[in-house]
Structure formats: C-alpha cells, structure tokens
Amino acid sequence: MNPSAELTDNGGAKPRALPLLSFGKSGFADKFFQKLTAFFAFLILFLAFLTALTLWQASAPTFHKMGWNFLTSSDWDPINGIFGSVPFVYGTIVSSMVALFIAVPFGLGISLFLTELAPMKMRDPVAFLVEILAAIPSVVYGLWGIFLLAPFMRVHVDPVLEALGGALRLPFFKGPSTGLSLFTAGVILSIMILPTITAISREVFEAVPNTYRESARALGATSWETILLSVLKPSRVGLLGAIMLALGRALGETMAVTMVIGNTPQVSINLLAPAHSMASVIANEFSEAVSDLHISALAEIGLLLMVITLVLNIVAHLLVWATAAKFQK
Amino acid sequence: MNFDYQTRRKLTDRTMVFLCGAAAFIAMIPLVSLILYVLLQGFKRLDWAFLTHLPAPVGVPGGGMANALLGTLTLMLLASLVGLPIGIMAGIYLSEYGKKNKFAWAVRFTSDVLSGVPSIVTGIVAYTLVVKPMHNFSAIAGGIALGFMMIPIVTRTTEELVKMVPHSIREASWALGVPQWQTILAIVIRTAKNGILTGVLLSVARIAGETAPLLFTSFNNQFWPQSPDEPTASLTVQVFTYAISPFKDWQDQAWTGALVLLILVLAINLAARTFFKNPRGLLR
C-alpha cells in the first residue's frame, strides 16, 4: 500500500486527481485564484450597495412630492397621490412587539429547558422539532392562519380578551373582532420567530462556562437559582442580541402577516382591530399599483423597512459578537 | 400562605423548572396542529392529476398545479445559477484568505447584514433592476431575487464548513509542493464537499418556500412556462392566490399545494442532514 492510498481511505482527496499544471508557474496561478475569489467576495459588497442605491432611486419621486411628510402623515390615498407611511410603520412595530411579548418568554423557557434542565435524550429531538418550525414556508403559516388561527382567535381568545379589557378598562382589546387583527398577526409572528430566539439563546447559554454553574451549585443553589445567577446574568447582552435578531425577522415577515392582519391602513390602539404592515402593503399593492408614483411610494416604504431592519441587525450582530468574544478570553 | 424561606426557594425552583418544560410542550401545539391540518386537508385533493394538470377555471372540477411545480423548480435552478457561484467563491475567500484582513471583515459583516434584509425588499430591488427594463414579469427576475437571497446564506455556510477542514491536511499538501490554489481546489474543497452541499441544500430549501419576492417578479401564470422571460407560476404564489380566493375548491387546492410545498421543503432539509449530521446554526 502506498502512502497516498491512506490519505484517500481517510476521506481525503486523491492526489492523482490534481489538475496538474506546471508547478513552476504557480506564483501567477496562486495570485490569480486569490484575486478571483476576492472578486466574488467583493460582489457581496457591491450587492449591498446596489440594493441601497436601487431603493434610493426608486423612492426618489415620492420623496420629491411628499418630503418628510411621508414619515409623519397617516393618509394613504394612491388614487389622489397622497402617501403617508404612519399606519404601516405602526402596524409593523406593534405586531412585532406583540410577537416578542409572547415569543421571548417561551423561547427563553425552551432554550433553558434544552440546555440546563431536560434529560440528555430529550434535548436533540425537541431542538429538532423547534427547528422544523423555522423550515415551514411562511405562506403555509399564512394558510394555517387564515383557516385555523384566525377563526380560533375570533371564537375562543378574542372574547376572553374583550371581557378582560372591559373589566380592566383597557383600550387595547375592544370587540367585535373578526379574527383578522393586529393581535392575530402578532401571535402568528411569535410562532415564526420562536426558532430564532431558541436557537440563538441556546448558543449563548452553551457558551457560558460550566465552572459558573458548578460554583453556584457548590454554594447550594437550586436549579432555578443556578440559572438566574450563573446562566442568565452573564448572558444578558447575548440574549438582547438574540431578541433583536428575532425582531428583525418579525419586522420583515410578509406573507403570514398579510394573510391575517386584515389589510386596513389605520392607526388604532385596539389590538383586535384590523391593521396593515409595511411588508403587507408592498405585497398587496405593488403588482396592482395605480401609478408610477404609487410604485415609488411602496419602494420608499421598502427603503424605510430596510433601514429599520439594518440598524437593528447591525446592533444585534455586534452584541452577539461581543458576548462570544467575552467568553473566548 | 406563609412559607418559610427554604420552602419558598424550593417552590420557586419547582415552579420555574415546570414552566420551562411547559414552554417546550406548548410550543409543539402549533407545530402539530399545522402539520396535521396540512396533511388532513391536503390529502383530500392530492392525486396524480393535481401534479400533472394545469389549473382549471373556477367552477370547472379538477385541475392541478403542475405548471406551478415546474415553475418552482425552474426558479430554484435560476436562483442557484445566481447564488451558488458567488456564495461558494466568496465563502472560500473568507475561509482561506480572509482570516485577518479588513476587506474580509467588511464582506463578512455585509453578508450577515444582507441576510437580514426582508425578502420583500429584495423583491423590489429585482423588480426595479430586471422587470422594469424588460417591461415584463419573468422567471429570470424571480430567479435573480431568490439568488440574491441565497448569496449570504451560502457564503456563511461555505466559510464555516471549509474552515472545519483540519489545517494539517493543507500542510500535508503544501509539503508535497502543491501550490495553494490547487490545495484549495483539490484537497480542501473536496474534503469539505459534503458540508458545502449541506449549506447549498439548506439555502435552496429556504428559497423554495419564499413567496414575497416572487409576487411582483415572476408573478403568476395559468399556463405551462414557455421561456424564462415570461411570467411564471410558482407553488408559493399559487397557494397564496388560492388561499385568499373566495372559492371553496381553490381553497382546498391551496391546502394540497401547501402539502406538496411542505413535502418538497422538508425533503430538501432532510437530504441536507444526511450529508452532514449536525447542521445546527446553519439554519439561520
């Protein structure tokens, strides 16, 4: 057996499969290959630039007409060419906040369960099931939302909330509800961002060194006290990053929201009222736009949506990196 | 109730541990409900005709989504043509040449940030760049939109997986006098090929389920796709159109379409897992 056969047996590559060029000229070939891959890497920077530039140019006509009023007006009248983004920004932010409100406790609970509490045998299967939630296409969530979740909310959940809102004199829950509402959109979003929160916070928890847990245990802490003192406390910043990444996903989610939010451009403090979101108005109106200005206004909403998610994502990535770096030292 | 300190600690502990377990249990309910319903409703209409026939007009019984299925496959292929070369080459650059330079840092950061751009925004970009100059919705525009979305995912997974190849294998190759570019192509990439394939499959699975960027790029079509510069149906857009229609028969077909879509996406995901056992963290 020659030495090269061993390499092949180990799953390595067969040396004889090398595309043999003269080794003497490899100085040039090496440089060329490096430049070639660098060029493709550069294309990513270019793509980001192209995205920003395209949106900027596409939204220029509306910006000329509406100016900053676009950001402060809540009138949306495509026929008369009046465009204000407030109802959409409101719908996007409120539905995402509802989603976070539900998904954060659940997500953290699940990942604590998976990293700290569950029997070893259960961990991988449960994690796998949560990951499947991430693989389901959003239009399927939307379909499920229209025919199952929305009727369920209308019949079982919303009346309870209405009664609660009435008793506590809260303005957030006022009937009658059709099931297609800001609140239903928030619920479906919470299911969709759950895998993101679970996966990232699990990574953050697993990065906490075991000595932290052992120290707490040695002092006689219970499981929950150990979690509070030696797992949650050192991972606060990373968790914030996880939550922000999940929020970024919720803000940009289109199909499922479009299908259950009711698509009515209004600003209402009542969560059971139909609303609209930035992504859903683009999905609904873009291919049926009445004028070039209408398209441009939708592009400006897209630009606004991108700016919001970008800022959020950049901060979130920096936070996640910062925690990872802290434990690596 | 008046508990002493120790009892209260124990009670808090039990309660919180129980709540964490309950959270995991409750999260399974929507998953189970969704999958069960797609199966139950979807199988009603699933037959050979659904997979081989064109959509029928409202009121005409029968009809299927064959053109949409073919359209989705076409879009996946076009997207791969755009996304894979850029993603894989950039991933190789980052892993092999970009350990510690500012350009690589910028690319890595931009790529992470691009993966957070909402898909509907990518749709607007593809519309402005492709549909508007061509004056026509087309499969090409849809493929480009989806390809743009693939790039950051493929770049990231390729980088991570190529990095996993042990350094000693590279050194062994260099010691034999093999130049670096051949080492990368013939040794490193070939060792990491299963991992790279996993990343590719996961990104394809991800874009196969996308609807938002297709609504105004590839649009929809009731007929067989003739050429890539025409409006093209896709499973996702077809499911959406049927789901929000007022017709019972179309709504039933939306469930069947969703079932086919779900099987397609989960099958690709499972295939990805057989090539590489632990793709955790790659799903994002």
HADDOCK unambig.tbl for C-alpha pairs under 7 A between the chains (distance, minus, plus):
assign (segid A and resid 11 and name CA) (segid B and resid 191 and name CA) 6.88 0.50 0.50
assign (segid A and resid 12 and name CA) (segid B and resid 187 and name CA) 6.94 0.50 0.50
assign (segid A and resid 12 and name CA) (segid B and resid 191 and name CA) 5.56 0.50 0.50
assign (segid A and resid 13 and name CA) (segid B and resid 186 and name CA) 6.87 0.50 0.50
assign (segid A and resid 13 and name CA) (segid B and resid 187 and name CA) 5.51 0.50 0.50
assign (segid A and resid 13 and name CA) (segid B and resid 190 and name CA) 6.17 0.50 0.50
assign (segid A and resid 13 and name CA) (segid B and resid 191 and name CA) 6.47 0.50 0.50
assign (segid A and resid 18 and name CA) (segid B and resid 186 and name CA) 5.89 0.50 0.50
assign (segid A and resid 26 and name CA) (segid B and resid 179 and name CA) 6.16 0.50 0.50
assign (segid A and resid 30 and name CA) (segid B and resid 179 and name CA) 6.95 0.50 0.50
assign (segid A and resid 30 and name CA) (segid B and resid 180 and name CA) 6.32 0.50 0.50
assign (segid A and resid 30 and name CA) (segid B and resid 181 and name CA) 5.36 0.50 0.50
assign (segid A and resid 33 and name CA) (segid B and resid 181 and name CA) 6.18 0.50 0.50
assign (segid A and resid 37 and name CA) (segid B and resid 89 and name CA) 5.24 0.50 0.50
assign (segid A and resid 37 and name CA) (segid B and resid 90 and name CA) 5.82 0.50 0.50
assign (segid A and resid 37 and name CA) (segid B and resid 92 and name CA) 6.90 0.50 0.50
assign (segid A and resid 37 and name CA) (segid B and resid 93 and name CA) 5.18 0.50 0.50
assign (segid A and resid 38 and name CA) (segid B and resid 90 and name CA) 6.81 0.50 0.50
assign (segid A and resid 38 and name CA) (segid B and resid 93 and name CA) 5.91 0.50 0.50
assign (segid A and resid 40 and name CA) (segid B and resid 86 and name CA) 5.35 0.50 0.50
assign (segid A and resid 40 and name CA) (segid B and resid 89 and name CA) 5.97 0.50 0.50
assign (segid A and resid 40 and name CA) (segid B and resid 90 and name CA) 5.22 0.50 0.50
assign (segid A and resid 41 and name CA) (segid B and resid 90 and name CA) 4.18 0.50 0.50
assign (segid A and resid 41 and name CA) (segid B and resid 93 and name CA) 6.76 0.50 0.50
assign (segid A and resid 41 and name CA) (segid B and resid 107 and name CA) 6.49 0.50 0.50
assign (segid A and resid 44 and name CA) (segid B and resid 107 and name CA) 6.62 0.50 0.50
assign (segid A and resid 44 and name CA) (segid B and resid 111 and name CA) 6.61 0.50 0.50
assign (segid A and resid 45 and name CA) (segid B and resid 107 and name CA) 6.19 0.50 0.50
assign (segid A and resid 45 and name CA) (segid B and resid 110 and name CA) 6.42 0.50 0.50
assign (segid A and resid 48 and name CA) (segid B and resid 114 and name CA) 6.75 0.50 0.50
assign (segid A and resid 51 and name CA) (segid B and resid 125 and name CA) 6.14 0.50 0.50
assign (segid A and resid 54 and name CA) (segid B and resid 125 and name CA) 6.16 0.50 0.50
assign (segid A and resid 55 and name CA) (segid B and resid 125 and name CA) 6.55 0.50 0.50
assign (segid A and resid 106 and name CA) (segid B and resid 23 and name CA) 5.29 0.50 0.50
assign (segid A and resid 109 and name CA) (segid B and resid 20 and name CA) 4.28 0.50 0.50
assign (segid A and resid 109 and name CA) (segid B and resid 23 and name CA) 5.76 0.50 0.50
assign (segid A and resid 110 and name CA) (segid B and resid 20 and name CA) 5.87 0.50 0.50
assign (segid A and resid 110 and name CA) (segid B and resid 21 and name CA) 6.93 0.50 0.50
assign (segid A and resid 110 and name CA) (segid B and resid 23 and name CA) 5.75 0.50 0.50
assign (segid A and resid 110 and name CA) (segid B and resid 24 and name CA) 4.86 0.50 0.50
assign (segid A and resid 112 and name CA) (segid B and resid 20 and name CA) 6.83 0.50 0.50
assign (segid A and resid 113 and name CA) (segid B and resid 20 and name CA) 5.46 0.50 0.50
assign (segid A and resid 113 and name CA) (segid B and resid 21 and name CA) 5.94 0.50 0.50
assign (segid A and resid 133 and name CA) (segid B and resid 31 and name CA) 6.55 0.50 0.50
assign (segid A and resid 136 and name CA) (segid B and resid 262 and name CA) 6.73 0.50 0.50
assign (segid A and resid 137 and name CA) (segid B and resid 209 and name CA) 4.59 0.50 0.50
assign (segid A and resid 137 and name CA) (segid B and resid 210 and name CA) 6.62 0.50 0.50
assign (segid A and resid 139 and name CA) (segid B and resid 211 and name CA) 6.74 0.50 0.50
assign (segid A and resid 139 and name CA) (segid B and resid 236 and name CA) 6.58 0.50 0.50
assign (segid A and resid 139 and name CA) (segid B and resid 240 and name CA) 6.42 0.50 0.50
assign (segid A and resid 140 and name CA) (segid B and resid 258 and name CA) 5.89 0.50 0.50
assign (segid A and resid 143 and name CA) (segid B and resid 243 and name CA) 6.20 0.50 0.50
assign (segid A and resid 144 and name CA) (segid B and resid 34 and name CA) 6.37 0.50 0.50
assign (segid A and resid 222 and name CA) (segid B and resid 13 and name CA) 6.42 0.50 0.50
assign (segid A and resid 223 and name CA) (segid B and resid 13 and name CA) 6.41 0.50 0.50
assign (segid A and resid 224 and name CA) (segid B and resid 13 and name CA) 5.01 0.50 0.50
assign (segid A and resid 224 and name CA) (segid B and resid 16 and name CA) 6.64 0.50 0.50
assign (segid A and resid 224 and name CA) (segid B and resid 17 and name CA) 6.81 0.50 0.50
assign (segid A and resid 248 and name CA) (segid B and resid 116 and name CA) 6.91 0.50 0.50
assign (segid A and resid 252 and name CA) (segid B and resid 118 and name CA) 4.53 0.50 0.50
assign (segid A and resid 253 and name CA) (segid B and resid 118 and name CA) 6.89 0.50 0.50
assign (segid A and resid 254 and name CA) (segid B and resid 120 and name CA) 6.97 0.50 0.50
assign (segid A and resid 254 and name CA) (segid B and resid 212 and name CA) 6.35 0.50 0.50
assign (segid A and resid 255 and name CA) (segid B and resid 212 and name CA) 6.32 0.50 0.50
assign (segid A and resid 279 and name CA) (segid B and resid 120 and name CA) 6.66 0.50 0.50
assign (segid A and resid 283 and name CA) (segid B and resid 212 and name CA) 6.57 0.50 0.50
assign (segid A and resid 283 and name CA) (segid B and resid 215 and name CA) 6.90 0.50 0.50
assign (segid A and resid 286 and name CA) (segid B and resid 216 and name CA) 6.88 0.50 0.50
assign (segid A and resid 287 and name CA) (segid B and resid 216 and name CA) 5.40 0.50 0.50
assign (segid A and resid 299 and name CA) (segid B and resid 124 and name CA) 6.66 0.50 0.50
assign (segid A and resid 302 and name CA) (segid B and resid 121 and name CA) 5.48 0.50 0.50
assign (segid A and resid 306 and name CA) (segid B and resid 117 and name CA) 6.14 0.50 0.50
assign (segid A and resid 306 and name CA) (segid B and resid 118 and name CA) 6.92 0.50 0.50
assign (segid A and resid 309 and name CA) (segid B and resid 116 and name CA) 6.97 0.50 0.50
assign (segid A and resid 309 and name CA) (segid B and resid 117 and name CA) 6.80 0.50 0.50
assign (segid A and resid 310 and name CA) (segid B and resid 113 and name CA) 6.58 0.50 0.50
assign (segid A and resid 310 and name CA) (segid B and resid 117 and name CA) 6.98 0.50 0.50
assign (segid A and resid 313 and name CA) (segid B and resid 113 and name CA) 6.29 0.50 0.50
assign (segid A and resid 313 and name CA) (segid B and resid 116 and name CA) 6.59 0.50 0.50
assign (segid A and resid 314 and name CA) (segid B and resid 113 and name CA) 6.54 0.50 0.50
